[in-house]
Amino acid sequence: MEPVAYRPLPVDQSDVVYAHGPDSQRQEGVPVGETVEVVLPGSTVYPGTSRRVWVHAPAGHDAATPAHLVVFQDGWWYLDPDGEVRAGIVLDNLVASGALPPTIGVFVDPGVFAGVEDPDARKNRNAEYDAFDDRYATFLLTEVLPLVEARWALSADPAHRAICGGSSGGNGAFTAAWLRPDAFGRVIAFLSSFAQMPGGNPYPQLIPSTPAKPLRIFLQAGHRDLYWDQPDWNWLANNLRVAAALAEAGYDFRLVLGDGGHSPNHGGVLLPDALRWTFRATDAQGSGA
C-alpha cells in the first residue's frame, strides 16, 4: 500500500475545500456514458408530486446484461458534471478502468407539488428523505426502477445494488436500505441529517438491538456540520452515534470524518473511493476491511 502524502491540519475547519481527484474529471479516451431523462408526472406513493429522473448507463453497455445499480437522491445535484459530486463522470471513469463492473446510475430528484408557489411548501424532499418508514423504498421499487428495467437489465443481487445520498438524502438512503436490505445491500451516506428525522434519530438504539442485516455502509461526516457544538440537533454527533452503533454491532462499515461544514464538497470528492470500497470483493481483511 502506498503511503498517504502528508497534509497539515487546517486551523479553520469551517471553510475547508477538498480538491477533486482524476476520477471526478473527464479523462481522455474514456467514453461518455448515455444519459436519458425520464419525467414522472405523478406518484401513487406520494400523491400530487412530480419529479425528474435521469438514468446514466456506461457507453457501449449491452442493455440485456444485468448491471450493478446505484440510486442517487437529489438527482441533478449528483449528476451535474459541473457540481461537487459529478457522479456520471465518476461512473464512466471507474467502469472504463475496470474498478467497477458495468454500473447504471439512477438519479432521482425529490418530488415537487405543481402549482404551489411557496418554494418551501412546493418541495416534498424532507417528507420523502427524513421519514422513518418504507414509503421511499417502495416508491423507488414500484415506480422508478420498473421504468429503468424496461430498458436496462439490473442485477437482482442486493450486494450489487447501492443507494447514495447526502444530508437528508443520506439518512433517506440509509433508511431505504435498512428497511429493504433485500433490494439495496450497499449504502453511501454523506453528512446525513439523522438529527432532523421526525421523532428523533432511531439508529443508535435500533442498530445494536436488531439482528444484523446484510448491509455494507459508507458514512462521511464533517467536523463543522450543522450545530456541531450544540447539545441538540447536532448533525456531527448523530453521525458519530450511528457509526459507533454500526461498530458495536459488527457491521461492514467505514466512516470518513473530514473538515468543512454542511457542504457536498467532501462527499463528492470521496465518491470514487466510496464506490470502490462499497462494491469491493470480500477480502482477507474481514468484514471491517
N, C-alpha and C positions, 0 to 999 in steps of 0.2 A: 504494500500500500504506500502510495506517495505521500510525503508529509504535506500538511496544510501550511500555506505561506503565513508567516506572522503578520498580524494586523493589530495595531494599537487600539485599545478600547477608546471609544469616543467619550469626551467629557459630558456633552449634552446628548442624552439618549432620545430626545423628542424629535429631532429633525434629521435623523439618520436616513440616508437613501442608499439602497444597495444597487450595485451595477449588475445588469443582466449579462448572463454568460452567452456563449456562442449558440447554445441550443435554443435560445429565445430570439434569435435573429435569423433572417433568411440567409441560407447558405448556398453558395454557387454549386450547381449540379444537383441540388435537391429539388425534386419536382413538387409543385404546389398541389395540395390535395383539392378535391372537389367540395365546394360548399353549396348547399341547397337550402333555401329558406322556406319554411312552412309557416303558415298563419293558422292559428287555432281560433276561429271566430267565437267559440263558445266552450262551455265546460259543464259536464254533469256533476263533477265533484265540487267545483267552485262556480256555482251558477252566476251568470251575469258578467263573468270575466272573459276577456280575450287576451291573446299573447302571441308573440313571435317565437319561433323555434328555428335554429339552424342545425343542420347535420353536416359534419365535416368528415369526409372519407378519404383514405390515402389514395394518392394518384395511382391509377392502374390497378386498383384493388378489384378482384373478382367478387361482385356483389353476392354471388351464390356461396362463397366460402365464409363460414362463420367467423366474425371478427370479435376481438375484445371490444369493450364498451366503457366509455367514461361519460357520465351525465354531469354537466356543469350547470349550477344555478347561476342566476343573473347573467343569462346567456351572452348578450353582446359585450358586456363588460369583460367577459373572459375570452371571447373570440377576437375582439378588436385588435388588429395587428399593430396598432399604434398605442395600445394601452399598456398596463402594467403586467398583465398575465400572458397574453399572446398565445393562448393555448393551441390554436390551429397551427401556428408556426412550430410550436414545441412538438406537437404530434407528428408533423411532417418530418422534422429532423430526427426524432427518435425512431420512427418507423423506418426511415431511409437508412439509418445507421445500423439497424438490427437490434437496437436497445429495447425496442418494444416490438411485439408481433403486430400485424395489421390491426389497427385500433380506430374505431369510429367515435368521434366526439359528438355528443348531442347537447346543444347549448339552449337552455330553456329560460326565457325571460319570465319574471313573475307576472301574474295576472294583473290587468287593469280593468276598471269599470268604465266602459264607454259612456260619454255624455256627462260625466262628473267633472265639474270644473276645478274643485278644490284639489290641488296636487297631492295632498296627503290622503284625502279620502278616496282618491282615484286608485291608489295603489293597494294591491292585496298582498304585498310582499311579506309583511310581518305575520299576517294571518296564516300564510302558507308555510313559512320557514320556521317560525318560532314555536308553533303549536306542538305539544307532545301527544300526537295521535298519528294514525296511519293514513290520513287523507292525502298527504302529498305523495307518499309512496304509491298509493292506489291510483292517484292521478297520473303519475309517470307510467305505471304499468298498464293501465287500461286506456289512456287517452293519448299519450305521447309515443311510447315505444312501439305500439302497433303501426303507427304511421311510418316509423323508421323501418320496421321489419317488413313492411310491404315492398320495400325496395332493396334493403340490405339484410343479409342473414347475420344474426348476432349469436354469439356463444351463449348457451343457457347455463353454463357453469358460473356460479356466483363468484368464484375466485378470478374469473376473467371480466368481472363487471364492477366498476368503481363509480362512486358518486363524490363530487367535489364541489365545495363552495367556500365562501368567506363571509365573515360577520354573521348575520342571521342565516345566510346560505350555508355557513359551516355547521351550525347546530341543526339546520334542516337536513343536510346531508347525513349527519350522524344519526339523527332520529329515523330517517328513512331506512338506513342500513340496520339500525338496532331493532326496528320492528319488522323488517323484511330481509333478514340475512340470507334467505333463500333466493333473493333477487339481486342483492348488492352485497358482495363479500369484502369489498375494499372501500375505504373512506379516506378522503383527503380534506381536511378542515383547517382553514386559515382564520385566526382571530375570531373564533366562534363566539357568538353572542349568547352563550348559555345563561348569562346573568339576567337577560330580559325575557326568558321563557315564562309564559303565564303560569303562575303557581310556583315559580322558582325552578332552579336547576335540579332535576331529579337524579342526575347521573352519579354524583359522588356516593350516594347511598345505594342506588339501584345496581350499579355495576358489580360491586363485590358481593351483593346478596342474591344475584341471579346466576344460574348456571351459565358457564362461559359459552359465548356464541362464536361461530366460525368467522371472525372478522379480523382484518388487518387494518390498522388505523394510523394515519399520519396526521399529527397535530402541529400547528405553528402558533406561537403566542408571542406577544410583544411586551417588553418591559414597560412601555409607556402607553399601553392600550387604555381604553376608556376607564376613568375612575380608578386608575391603577393603585392609588394610595388611599382609597376610601373604604370604609367598612361595609358599604352596601353598593350593589350594582357594579361590582368590581370585575371587569372583563378578564384581567390578568389572573386574578385569584381563582376565578371559576374555571378557567382553562387548566390551571395548575392542579386544581382539585380533581378534575376529570382525568388528567394524566396520571395522578397519583392512584386513583381508583383502578385505572387500567393496569398499572404496575402491580398493585396489590393482588389483582385478580389474575395475573399471569398472561395478559393479552400480548399478542404480537403487535406492538405499537412503537411509535417513535415520536418524540416531542422535540421540536427545534424552537428554541427561545432566542428571539432576536431583539434588536433595538428599534426605536421608532414608535410612532403612535398607531392609531387605527387607520392604517393605510394598506392597500393591496400590494404595495411595492415588494415587501419581503416575501410574501407568499408567492407572488408572480415569479420572482427570481428563483425561488425554490422549486417551482413546479416540475422542471425536468428531472431533478433528483428525486422529488416526491413520487413521480410516476415510475421511475426506475425501481425505487425501493418498494413501492406498493405492489408492483407486478413481478417482483423478482421471484426466481425459483427458490423453493425451500432449500436452505443450505446447512452446512455442518455447524454453523454457529447457533442453531436452535431458534426457538420462537422469538427471542428478543433480538435477533440479528438486525 
